Amino acid sequence: MNSRIVTSMLVGCVCLMSLCWAEDKSALPLPDPGNVTLTLDEYNRLVERAAKPPKKPDAAPLPYSIKHAGLKLKVENNGVMGSVELEGEVFHKGISKVPLTSGMTILDAHQNGKGVPLLQENGTHVALLPAGDFSISLDTGLPSRIDAGRASFSLPAPVAGSVQMSLLIPGEHTLANITPGVITSRKSENGHTAIEATLVPGQPANIWWATREVVAPAAPREVRFLADSKTLVSVSEAEMRIAVLADITMVQGETSTFQVQIPEGFEVTGVTGPTLDSAETQPKVVNVRPVGTTEPTHPYIFLTVSNPGLRSHQFLISMERSINDTKADAPFVSFKGAQRETGEVLVEGAGTMEITATEGGGLKRMDVKEANPYLRSLAHFPPQAAFRYHRQASEAPTLALSWVRFPDGSVLAAVAESADVTTMVTSEGKSLTEVKLTLKNQAQPFLKVSLPPGATILSAEVAGERVKPVQGADGNRVPLLRPGFRPNGSYTVSFVFMHSGAPFAKKGGADLSLPSMDIPISLLNWEVFLPERYKVKDFGGDVIAANRVPEPLREEGGMRAQLERDRGFYNNSSNVGARIQSPAGQMGGCVTDQTGAVVPNVQVTVTSSDNGMSRSTVTDASGHWAVLGMPSGNYKVKLDSRGFKTSVNNVRYDSSQPSMFGGVLSVGGTAETVEVTAEAPMINTTESSVSSLTLSGRNYSRVALLAPGAVSQNASANVMNLQKRVAGVLPVAIDVPRAGTSFSFVRPLVLDEETKVTFSYKSR
């Protein structure tokens, strides 16, 4: 491209730019002289831009804007006077017309202390304002309207971004309403009611109010009430506690607060009541007295009730204070302002102590049984004295207490009447032991069991239901109670443990140990079941062979334990030769096997041979059964149990002299039936029938007839039951011998000590 073409293009570009900026009066800077080289695309773009007209700036939709309107009005006589503050901005240059308000009477308008001219166009006041921000104040007035019971006026809200109004109305407790609009504040003082509200811009608001009449409060009636306080005084080793059950009866007037004087030195620990709303303790109440006189100060507790209109109130107040002496004065709680105060006082001592009470000041002694039953129900220990009083203005009741404390004696929480222990020993030397305790338990929750080394508890039961043993820091714990179980007599607790032991050789010696238990055991019976292949002798340890126990000890101990367990089930006569009687109309008995061991869970069916009436029951853990409401007559007693032959006994029953019937089951199939046509024997305590009694599940009278020393005998039902449990219940894998020999031992009076038996053996 030659220089002429470039020069022509530059001249054309300058001409186009001059046309584009022709409207702008300001001088444009001229480019430096010289040549400028442009591409064809840039030249075309400049030509295209020069051809477009310039964009004009957007104008405001309105020449003005009122941002906020604030109205301050006051009701005076028959009108409403006040001011309107308008804040806004004029956008257009020059002078613009700005509509301010309509529907109001404008008395004056000024801005920054200078007057503002106003025009009125179609009922609207218009101001002529220059461009920029403005703030105009209008003095205005409105007419009000008075109707029956209320006054009102209509307020045209200015068209603004927000409209706030404050209104002052004469009279206190004035009820005001604004529609549309929201009242944000209401305050009454100095004979006026001040209201602040937010109005809807551009909409007229209807404002009305009515002054409520304030009724002078009626003079309150004098409050009169009666107080009756029932006080329990409990003396312990280190503190004195009082529990006051107060009944308040309103006679006249109403009150929401009662003042209770707190005895000196006592601390309030609790206050309850069906109508009590709150209880607050005041440290001191000082009454102003004339100069030269004094009045003692007392702490008070203020009881506020939720319903003062009720005619009666009840409170339970608890207090306590520490004591370090053997004598003290019993306190008396007083209600301030009561027209009459009466009450009762009951004194009890915690633990073993003897309390001497000396009354005075109108206090009258009465029998403890005459005390109010609700007051006696608060006592935890046997009450030792009771009093009643009627407080007089001239004298106050006094009660001086002194006491002597005696050392407390230890009380057994639980005791085992007997312990039936069954141990099975395998050829590998392992032993499986079941301990059944017949307990009388007052409050002991666990049995501490100190197992031999290498032993583990597998299961435990309380009254026939499984429980979970607990591992403590100093040994194992077997629960003696379970949730929902409340024993009212003797019951059974059992647990099974396994000991690893040492394998048996062809010959040698072995020993077995029972754990120590932290409850006393009256009589321990131990049956040891050894495999048939081993011949044992030379028994030793701290047990006694059952056949070496003196006959009177075995019989009397067994009878005593048995009858204690059956107390309430059988009536024990004081005559040794008398039969064990049952309550009238109750038929019962005891079921054993051929070895004399009791058999539990036997299905017993009693059928009348005269009219066909039938009753059924099941034997308990001690083999006993009973049915009620049986008339005299002939009966068939059918006994069914798995592993035994069915037994049917024909008995003659006399309901006027009921007795305990004995039943014996023989090992065999359930399909076999043994019927005893003669009358079943009645168990009694005569010498001829002692041999049929069992001591804790074993017939020791039979054992006593054998040779001296630890003699062998057939396995009892306890061994067979333990074998069944190992096969299907206990979580162990152990080879239990099915054939073997049982040896029985006895140990009386066992208390938290280990029981051991030793023997020598050799393989047959």
C-alpha positions in Angstrom: 0.0 0.0 0.0 1.5 3.3 -1.0 1.7 6.4 1.1 -1.2 8.2 -0.7 -3.7 5.5 0.3 -2.5 5.5 3.9 -2.8 9.2 4.1 -6.4 9.1 2.7 -7.4 6.5 5.2 -6.1 8.5 8.1 -7.9 11.7 6.9 -11.1 9.7 6.7 -10.7 8.2 10.2 -10.2 11.6 11.6 -13.3 13.0 9.9 -15.4 10.1 11.3 -14.2 10.7 14.8 -14.9 14.4 14.5 -18.5 13.6 13.5 -18.9 11.2 16.5 -17.8 13.7 19.1 -19.4 16.7 17.5 -21.9 17.0 20.3 -19.3 17.1 23.0 -18.3 20.8 23.4 -15.0 20.0 25.2 -11.9 20.2 23.0 -10.4 16.8 22.2 -6.7 16.3 22.2 -5.2 16.1 18.7 -3.0 13.3 17.8 0.7 13.9 17.3 1.6 14.7 13.6 2.8 11.7 11.8 1.6 8.5 10.0 -0.6 5.8 11.7 -0.9 2.4 10.2 -4.2 0.5 10.7 -5.3 -2.9 9.5 -8.4 -3.1 7.4 -10.4 -4.8 10.3 -9.6 -2.1 12.7 -10.5 0.5 10.1 -13.9 -1.1 9.5 -14.6 -1.4 13.2 -14.0 2.3 13.6 -16.2 3.1 10.7 -19.0 0.9 12.2 -18.7 2.6 15.6 -18.8 6.1 14.1 -22.0 5.2 12.3 -23.9 4.3 15.6 -25.7 7.2 17.5 -24.5 7.8 21.1 -26.6 6.2 23.9 -28.5 8.7 26.1 -28.4 8.3 29.9 -31.5 6.7 31.6 -33.7 9.3 33.3 -35.3 8.6 36.7 -38.9 7.3 36.6 -39.9 9.9 39.1 -38.4 13.3 39.6 -38.4 12.8 43.4 -38.6 10.2 46.3 -39.9 10.5 49.9 -37.8 8.1 51.9 -39.4 8.4 55.4 -42.3 10.0 57.1 -42.5 10.6 60.9 -45.8 11.7 62.5 -45.9 13.1 66.1 -49.5 13.7 67.1 -51.3 14.6 70.3 -55.0 14.5 71.0 -56.2 17.8 72.4 -59.8 18.7 73.1 -61.7 17.9 69.9 -58.8 17.6 67.5 -55.5 16.1 66.9 -52.4 18.4 66.6 -48.9 17.6 65.7 -46.2 17.6 63.1 -45.1 15.6 60.0 -41.4 15.2 59.2 -40.8 14.2 55.5 -37.3 13.2 54.3 -36.5 12.6 50.6 -34.6 13.5 47.5 -35.2 15.4 44.2 -33.5 13.8 41.2 -34.2 16.2 38.3 -32.2 19.4 37.8 -34.0 22.6 38.4 -37.1 23.1 40.4 -39.5 20.1 40.7 -43.0 19.7 42.2 -43.1 17.3 45.1 -46.5 16.2 46.5 -46.3 16.1 50.3 -49.6 15.1 51.8 -53.3 15.3 51.4 -56.3 15.1 53.8 -54.6 17.2 56.5 -54.8 20.8 57.4 -51.3 22.2 57.0 -50.6 25.1 59.3 -47.0 25.8 58.4 -44.1 24.3 56.4 -40.4 25.0 56.8 -37.1 23.5 55.9 -33.9 24.2 57.8 -35.6 27.0 59.7 -36.9 28.7 56.5 -40.4 28.7 55.1 -41.3 26.5 52.2 -43.9 27.7 49.7 -46.7 25.2 49.1 -49.2 24.8 46.3 -52.5 22.9 46.5 -53.3 20.8 43.5 -56.4 18.6 43.6 -56.4 18.6 47.5 -52.7 17.7 47.7 -50.1 20.0 49.2 -47.2 20.3 46.7 -43.8 21.9 47.4 -41.4 23.4 44.8 -38.0 22.0 45.6 -34.6 22.1 43.9 -32.5 19.0 43.1 -30.9 17.2 46.1 -31.9 16.0 49.5 -34.7 17.7 51.4 -36.2 17.5 55.0 -39.5 19.3 55.4 -41.5 19.7 58.6 -45.2 20.3 58.4 -47.4 21.6 61.3 -50.7 19.9 60.9 -54.1 19.4 62.5 -56.9 16.8 62.1 -60.4 16.6 63.4 -61.4 13.8 65.8 -64.7 12.1 66.2 -66.3 11.2 69.5 -68.8 8.3 69.6 -70.5 6.4 72.5 -67.7 4.9 74.5 -64.8 5.8 72.2 -63.1 8.5 70.1 -61.5 8.2 66.7 -59.9 10.0 63.7 -58.8 9.2 60.2 -55.1 9.7 59.3 -54.0 9.7 55.7 -50.5 8.2 55.7 -48.0 9.9 53.4 -46.6 8.1 50.4 -43.2 7.3 51.7 -40.8 4.4 52.1 -41.8 4.0 55.8 -44.3 5.7 58.0 -43.8 5.9 61.8 -46.3 7.5 64.2 -46.3 8.4 67.8 -49.6 9.4 69.4 -50.3 10.8 72.9 -53.8 10.1 74.2 -55.2 11.5 77.5 -56.0 9.1 80.2 -54.2 6.0 81.6 -55.2 2.4 80.8 -56.5 3.6 77.4 -57.3 0.9 74.9 -56.3 1.9 71.3 -56.6 0.3 67.9 -55.1 1.2 64.5 -56.4 -0.3 61.2 -54.4 -0.8 59.1 -51.1 -0.7 61.0 -49.2 -2.3 63.9 -48.9 -0.8 67.4 -45.3 -1.4 68.5 -45.4 0.2 71.9 -47.9 1.3 74.6 -47.0 3.1 77.8 -49.2 4.8 80.4 -47.8 7.4 82.7 -48.6 10.9 84.1 -52.3 10.7 83.1 -51.5 9.9 79.4 -51.1 6.8 77.2 -48.3 7.0 74.6 -48.6 4.8 71.5 -46.0 4.1 68.8 -47.1 2.5 65.6 -46.1 1.6 62.0 -48.6 2.7 59.3 -49.1 1.4 55.7 -47.7 4.1 53.3 -50.3 5.8 51.1 -53.3 4.2 52.9 -55.6 6.1 55.3 -55.4 4.6 58.9 -58.5 4.5 61.2 -57.4 5.2 64.8 -59.8 4.8 67.7 -59.4 4.6 71.5 -61.5 4.1 74.7 -60.5 4.9 78.2 -61.1 2.1 80.7 -62.4 3.0 84.1 -60.1 2.1 86.9 -62.0 0.6 89.8 -60.6 1.4 93.2 -59.5 -1.9 94.8 -61.7 -3.1 97.6 -60.2 -3.1 101.0 -58.8 -6.6 101.7 -60.5 -8.6 104.3 -58.5 -9.7 107.3 -56.8 -13.0 106.7 -57.6 -15.6 109.4 -56.5 -19.3 109.2 -55.9 -22.3 111.5 -52.7 -24.4 111.5 -52.4 -28.0 112.6 -48.9 -29.4 112.5 -47.9 -33.0 112.9 -44.2 -33.2 113.7 -41.9 -36.3 113.6 -38.7 -35.8 115.5 -36.0 -38.3 114.5 -32.8 -38.5 116.6 -29.8 -40.3 115.2 -26.1 -40.5 116.1 -25.0 -37.2 114.5 -28.2 -35.2 113.6 -31.7 -34.4 114.5 -34.3 -34.4 111.8 -37.9 -33.1 111.8 -40.7 -33.7 109.3 -43.7 -31.4 109.7 -47.0 -32.3 108.0 -48.9 -29.0 108.2 -52.7 -28.6 107.4 -53.8 -25.0 106.9 -57.6 -24.2 107.0 -58.6 -20.7 105.7 -61.4 -19.2 107.8 -61.5 -15.7 106.3 -59.9 -13.8 103.5 -57.2 -15.0 101.0 -53.5 -15.0 101.1 -50.9 -16.3 98.6 -48.0 -16.5 101.0 -47.5 -18.2 104.4 -44.6 -17.4 106.7 -43.1 -20.3 108.7 -40.7 -19.6 111.5 -37.6 -21.9 111.3 -36.3 -23.2 114.6 -32.9 -21.9 115.6 -30.0 -23.9 114.2 -32.1 -25.9 111.7 -31.7 -26.0 107.9 -34.6 -26.6 105.6 -34.0 -29.6 103.4 -37.3 -29.8 101.5 -40.8 -28.4 101.1 -43.6 -30.0 99.1 -47.3 -29.6 98.8 -50.1 -30.0 96.3 -50.8 -26.3 96.1 -47.2 -25.1 96.7 -45.8 -22.8 93.9 -42.5 -21.8 95.5 -40.6 -21.8 98.8 -38.1 -19.1 99.6 -36.0 -18.9 102.8 -35.3 -15.4 104.2 -32.3 -15.2 106.5 -33.7 -12.8 109.1 -36.9 -10.8 109.7 -36.2 -7.7 111.8 -39.2 -5.9 113.2 -38.8 -2.2 114.0 -39.5 -1.6 117.7 -39.5 1.6 119.8 -36.1 2.9 121.0 -34.9 1.0 124.0 -36.8 -2.3 123.2 -35.5 -5.3 121.4 -37.2 -8.2 119.7 -35.4 -11.5 118.7 -34.8 -12.0 115.0 -35.8 -15.4 113.4 -35.3 -16.9 109.9 -38.5 -17.6 108.0 -39.5 -19.6 105.0 -42.1 -18.0 102.7 -44.5 -20.6 101.2 -46.3 -19.2 98.1 -49.4 -21.1 96.9 -50.6 -21.3 93.3 -54.3 -21.0 94.1 -55.0 -18.6 97.0 -58.7 -19.1 96.7 -58.7 -22.6 98.1 -59.9 -23.1 101.6 -57.3 -25.6 102.7 -53.6 -26.2 102.0 -51.1 -28.9 103.0 -47.4 -28.7 103.3 -44.6 -31.3 104.1 -41.6 -29.5 105.5 -38.3 -31.3 106.3 -35.5 -29.8 108.4 -32.3 -31.0 110.1 -29.4 -29.9 112.2 -26.3 -31.6 113.5 -25.9 -32.7 117.2 -22.9 -33.7 119.2 -24.4 -34.3 122.6 -26.8 -36.8 124.2 -29.6 -34.2 124.9 -31.4 -31.5 122.9 -34.7 -29.7 122.8 -37.2 -30.8 120.2 -38.3 -27.9 117.9 -41.8 -26.7 117.2 -42.7 -25.1 113.8 -44.9 -22.0 114.0 -47.0 -20.3 111.2 -46.9 -16.5 111.5 -50.4 -14.9 111.8 -52.3 -18.2 112.6 -55.4 -17.7 114.8 -54.9 -21.1 116.4 -52.1 -23.6 116.3 -52.5 -27.2 117.3 -50.5 -30.3 116.6 -48.9 -33.6 117.5 -45.3 -34.7 118.1 -43.9 -38.2 117.6 -40.4 -39.0 118.7 -38.3 -41.9 117.3 -34.6 -42.9 117.6 -32.5 -44.3 114.8 -30.7 -47.5 115.8 -30.5 -49.0 119.2 -31.2 -46.1 121.7 -33.5 -45.2 124.6 -35.0 -41.7 124.5 -36.3 -39.9 127.6 -38.8 -37.0 126.8 -39.7 -34.3 129.3 -42.7 -32.2 128.2 -43.7 -28.7 129.3 -45.7 -25.6 128.3 -49.1 -27.2 127.8 -47.7 -30.3 126.0 -49.8 -33.4 126.8 -48.4 -36.9 126.6 -50.5 -39.6 124.8 -50.1 -43.2 123.7 -48.1 -43.8 120.6 -51.0 -45.7 119.1 -53.2 -42.6 119.4 -51.0 -40.6 117.1 -52.3 -39.6 113.7 -51.8 -42.5 111.2 -50.3 -40.2 108.6 -47.7 -39.1 111.2 -47.0 -42.7 112.1 -46.5 -43.5 108.4 -43.6 -41.0 108.3 -41.6 -42.9 111.0 -38.8 -45.3 110.0 -38.2 -46.7 113.5 -40.4 -47.7 116.4 -41.7 -44.4 118.0 -40.8 -44.0 121.7 -43.1 -41.1 122.7 -46.0 -39.1 121.5 -47.6 -35.7 122.5 -50.3 -33.3 121.5 -50.5 -29.5 122.1 -52.6 -26.4 121.7 -50.3 -23.4 121.5 -51.3 -20.5 123.8 -50.1 -16.9 123.6 -49.0 -17.1 127.2 -46.9 -20.2 127.0 -45.1 -22.1 124.3 -44.8 -25.9 124.2 -41.4 -27.4 125.1 -40.0 -30.9 124.8 -36.5 -31.8 126.3 -35.0 -35.0 124.9 -32.1 -37.0 126.3 -31.0 -40.4 125.1 -28.7 -43.3 125.7 -27.2 -45.2 122.7 -26.5 -48.9 122.9 -24.0 -50.6 120.6 -25.6 -52.2 117.6 -25.5 -56.0 117.3 -24.7 -57.6 114.0 -27.7 -59.0 112.1 -27.4 -61.8 109.5 -28.8 -60.6 106.2 -29.0 -64.1 104.8 -28.6 -67.7 106.1 -28.6 -71.0 104.4 -30.7 -73.6 106.1 -29.0 -76.3 104.1 -26.6 -76.8 101.2 -27.0 -79.8 98.8 -23.8 -80.3 96.8 -23.4 -82.8 94.0 -20.0 -83.4 92.4 -19.3 -85.5 89.3 -15.7 -86.4 88.6 -14.5 -87.6 85.2 -11.5 -89.9 84.4 -9.7 -86.8 83.1 -9.8 -85.3 86.6 -12.3 -82.6 85.7 -15.1 -82.1 88.2 -18.6 -80.6 87.7 -20.3 -79.4 90.9 -23.8 -78.1 91.6 -24.5 -76.2 94.8 -28.1 -75.8 95.9 -28.7 -73.5 98.8 -32.0 -73.3 100.7 -32.0 -69.6 101.8 -33.7 -67.3 104.2 -32.7 -63.8 102.9 -33.5 -60.4 104.4 -31.7 -58.0 102.2 -28.4 -59.6 100.8 -28.3 -59.1 97.0 -25.2 -61.3 96.2 -23.3 -64.3 97.5 -19.6 -64.0 97.5 -18.0 -67.2 96.2 -14.3 -67.8 96.5 -13.6 -70.5 93.9 -10.6 -72.8 94.0 -7.9 -72.0 91.4 -8.8 -73.3 88.0 -12.6 -73.3 88.7 -15.2 -71.3 86.7 -18.9 -70.7 87.3 -21.0 -71.9 84.4 -24.6 -71.0 85.4 -26.8 -69.8 88.3 -30.5 -69.8 89.2 -32.6 -67.9 91.7 -35.9 -69.6 92.6 -35.8 -71.7 89.4 -35.0 -68.8 87.0 -31.6 -68.2 85.4 -29.5 -65.3 86.5 -26.0 -64.1 85.5 -23.1 -64.4 87.9 -20.8 -61.3 88.3 -17.0 -61.2 88.5 -15.9 -58.9 91.3 -12.5 -57.5 92.2 -12.1 -59.9 95.1 -14.0 -63.0 93.7 -17.2 -64.2 92.0 -20.7 -63.0 92.9 -23.8 -65.1 92.6 -27.1 -63.2 92.7 -29.4 -64.1 95.6 -32.2 -61.9 94.3 -33.6 -61.0 90.8 -35.8 -58.2 89.5 -39.5 -58.7 90.4 -38.7 -61.4 93.0 -39.8 -60.7 96.5 -39.3 -63.8 98.7 -41.5 -64.2 101.7 -40.0 -67.4 103.0 -37.3 -69.9 102.1 -36.3 -70.3 98.5 -33.5 -72.0 96.5 -30.4 -70.5 94.9 -28.1 -72.8 92.9 -25.0 -72.5 90.8 -22.8 -74.9 88.8 -19.0 -74.6 88.5 -16.4 -76.7 86.8 -12.8 -77.4 88.0 -10.1 -78.4 85.6 -8.3 -80.7 88.1 -5.6 -83.2 87.2 -6.0 -86.4 85.1 -6.3 -89.7 87.1 -3.4 -92.2 86.9 -3.6 -95.9 87.5 -3.4 -95.1 91.2 -2.7 -92.2 93.4 -4.4 -89.6 95.5 -6.9 -86.8 94.7 -8.7 -84.0 96.5 -11.9 -82.1 95.8 -12.7 -78.6 97.2 -15.9 -76.6 97.6 -15.7 -72.8 97.5 -16.1 -70.7 100.6 -19.3 -68.7 100.8 -20.0 -65.6 102.9 -23.2 -66.8 104.5 -23.6 -69.3 107.3 -24.7 -72.8 106.3 -26.5 -74.9 108.9 -25.8 -78.3 107.3 -23.9 -79.1 104.2 -24.6 -82.4 102.4 -22.1 -83.4 99.7 -22.6 -86.3 97.2 -19.5 -87.2 95.2 -20.0 -89.3 92.1 -16.8 -91.1 90.9 -16.3 -93.2 87.8 -16.9 -96.9 88.1 -13.5 -97.9 86.9 -11.8 -96.4 90.0 -11.7 -98.0 93.4 -11.4 -95.4 96.2 -10.6 -95.5 99.9 -9.0 -93.6 102.7 -11.4 -90.6 102.6 -10.3 -87.6 104.6 -10.6 -83.8 104.8 -12.8 -81.6 106.9 -16.1 -83.5 106.2 -17.8 -86.3 108.0 -19.0 -89.5 106.3 -22.8 -89.5 106.3 -23.0 -92.8 108.1 -20.8 -91.6 110.9 -23.1 -88.7 111.8 -24.8 -89.4 115.2 -28.4 -90.6 114.6 -30.0 -87.9 116.8 -28.1 -85.1 115.0 -29.1 -86.4 111.6 -32.8 -86.9 112.5 -33.3 -83.7 114.5 -31.3 -81.6 112.1 -33.1 -83.0 109.1 -36.5 -82.7 110.7 -35.8 -79.1 111.8 -34.6 -78.0 108.4 -37.4 -79.8 106.7 -40.1 -78.5 108.9 -38.7 -74.9 108.8 -38.9 -75.1 105.0 -42.5 -76.4 105.2 -43.7 -73.8 107.7 -46.9 -72.4 106.3 -47.3 -75.5 104.1 -47.6 -77.9 107.0 -48.5 -77.3 110.7 -45.9 -78.6 113.0 -47.3 -79.9 116.2 -45.3 -79.5 119.4 -45.8 -83.2 120.2 -42.9 -85.2 118.6 -45.1 -88.2 118.0 -47.8 -86.2 116.3 -48.3 -86.4 112.5 -47.4 -83.4 110.4 -50.7 -81.7 109.8 -51.8 -79.5 106.9 -54.4 -76.7 106.9 -58.0 -77.9 106.8 -59.1 -78.8 103.2 -55.5 -79.0 101.9 -54.1 -82.2 100.5 -50.4 -82.4 100.1 -47.4 -84.7 100.1 -43.8 -85.3 99.3 -42.4 -87.3 96.4 -39.1 -89.1 96.5 -37.3 -91.8 94.5 -36.2 -95.2 95.7 -33.0 -93.7 97.2 -34.9 -91.2 99.3 -34.0 -88.2 97.2 -36.8 -85.7 96.5 -38.1 -85.5 92.9 -39.1 -82.0 91.6 -41.4 -81.2 88.7 -43.6 -84.3 89.1 -47.1 -84.0 87.6 -49.5 -84.8 90.4 -53.2 -85.5 89.5 -55.6 -86.0 92.4 -59.0 -87.6 91.3 -61.9 -88.3 93.6 -63.0 -92.0 93.4 -66.5 -90.9 94.6 -67.5 -88.1 92.2 -64.7 -87.9 89.6 -63.5 -84.4 90.6 -59.9 -83.9 89.6 -57.1 -81.4 90.5 -53.6 -81.1 89.1 -50.3 -79.6 90.4 -46.5 -80.0 90.1 -44.0 -80.7 92.9 -41.6 -77.9 93.8 -37.8 -78.0 94.1 -38.1 -79.9 97.5 -40.6 -82.5 96.1 -43.7 -81.1 97.8 -47.1 -80.6 96.3 -50.5 -79.3 97.6 -54.1 -78.8 96.4 -56.8 -76.8 98.2 -60.5 -77.3 98.8 -60.6 -81.1 98.9 -63.5 -82.7 100.8 -63.1 -85.9 102.8 -63.3 -89.1 100.7 -61.3 -91.6 98.7 -58.9 -90.4 96.1 -56.4 -91.6 93.5 -53.1 -89.7 93.5 -51.3 -90.2 90.2 -47.5 -89.3 90.0 -45.9 -88.8 86.5 -42.3 -87.8 85.8 -39.9 -88.4 83.0 -37.5 -91.3 83.6 -39.8 -92.9 86.3 -42.7 -95.3 86.3 -46.1 -93.8 86.7 -47.4 -94.3 90.3 -51.0 -94.3 91.3 -51.8 -94.3 95.1 -55.3 -95.0 96.5 -55.7 -92.8 99.6 -58.3 -92.1 102.2 -58.4 -88.3 103.0 -60.0 -86.7 106.1 -60.4 -83.0 105.6 -60.8 -82.4 109.3 -57.4 -84.0 110.1 -55.4 -83.6 106.9 -52.0 -85.1 106.7 -49.0 -85.2 104.4 -49.0 -88.2 102.0 -45.7 -89.8 100.9 -45.1 -91.1 97.4 -42.1 -93.0 95.9 -41.2 -93.3 92.2 -39.3 -96.1 90.7 -36.9 -95.7 87.8 -38.4 -96.9 84.5 -40.4 -95.9 81.5 -43.3 -93.6 81.6 -45.5 -96.2 79.9 -45.2 -98.5 83.0 -47.6 -97.9 85.8 -47.4 -99.0 89.4 -50.6 -98.8 91.4 -50.7 -99.1 95.2 -54.1 -100.4 96.2 -53.4 -100.0 99.9 -53.6 -96.6 101.5 -50.5 -94.5 100.9 -48.5 -94.0 104.1 -48.9 -90.7 106.0 -45.6 -89.1 107.0 -45.3 -88.5 110.7 -42.5 -88.0 113.3 -42.9 -91.2 115.3 -40.0 -93.4 115.7 -41.3 -96.0 113.4 -41.5 -93.6 110.5 -38.3 -91.7 110.9 -36.5 -94.1 108.5 -38.7 -92.9 105.7 -37.8 -89.2 106.1 -35.1 -87.7 103.9 -32.5 -85.2 105.0 -32.0 -82.6 102.3 -32.8 -85.1 99.6 -31.0 -88.3 100.8 -32.1 -91.1 103.1 -29.4 -91.1 105.7 -31.2 -93.6 107.8 -30.4 -96.2 105.1 -26.8 -95.0 105.0 -26.4 -95.4 108.7 -27.2 -99.1 108.5 -24.1 -99.7 106.4 -20.6 -100.3 107.6 -18.6 -97.5 109.2 -16.6 -95.1 107.0 -17.5 -93.4 103.7 -19.7 -96.0 102.1 -20.8 -96.2 98.5 -24.4 -96.0 97.3 -26.4 -95.7 94.2 -26.4 -92.3 92.5 -29.3 -90.1 93.5 -31.7 -88.0 91.3 -29.4 -85.1 91.8 -26.6 -86.8 89.9 -29.0 -87.8 87.1 -30.3 -84.2 86.9 -26.8 -82.9 86.7 -25.9 -85.3 83.9 -28.9 -84.1 81.9 -28.0 -80.5 82.4 -24.5 -81.1 81.1 -25.9 -82.9 78.0 -28.3 -80.1 77.0 -28.1 -77.0 79.1 -24.7 -76.1 80.4 -22.3 -74.5 77.9 -19.4 -77.0 78.5 -18.0 -80.0 76.7 -17.2 -82.6 79.3 -17.3 -86.4 79.2 -19.6 -87.2 82.1 -19.4 -90.8 83.4 -22.8 -92.5 83.1 -21.8 -95.3 85.5 -20.2 -94.8 88.9 -20.5 -94.7 92.6 -21.8 -92.0 95.0 -20.2 -91.2 98.3 -22.1 -88.9 100.8 -20.6 -86.5 103.3 -21.9 -84.1 105.9 -20.5 -80.9 107.4 -22.5 -78.8 109.9 -22.1 -75.1 110.6 -20.1 -73.9 107.7 -19.2 -70.2 107.6 -17.1 -68.6 104.9 -14.6 -71.4 104.8 -13.5 -74.0 102.2 -14.7 -77.6 102.4 -12.3 -80.3 101.2 -12.4 -84.1 100.8 -9.4 -86.2 100.0 -9.1 -89.9 98.9 -6.8 -92.4 97.3 -7.7 -94.5 94.3 -6.5 -97.1 91.9 -7.8 -98.3 88.6 -9.7 -101.6 88.5 
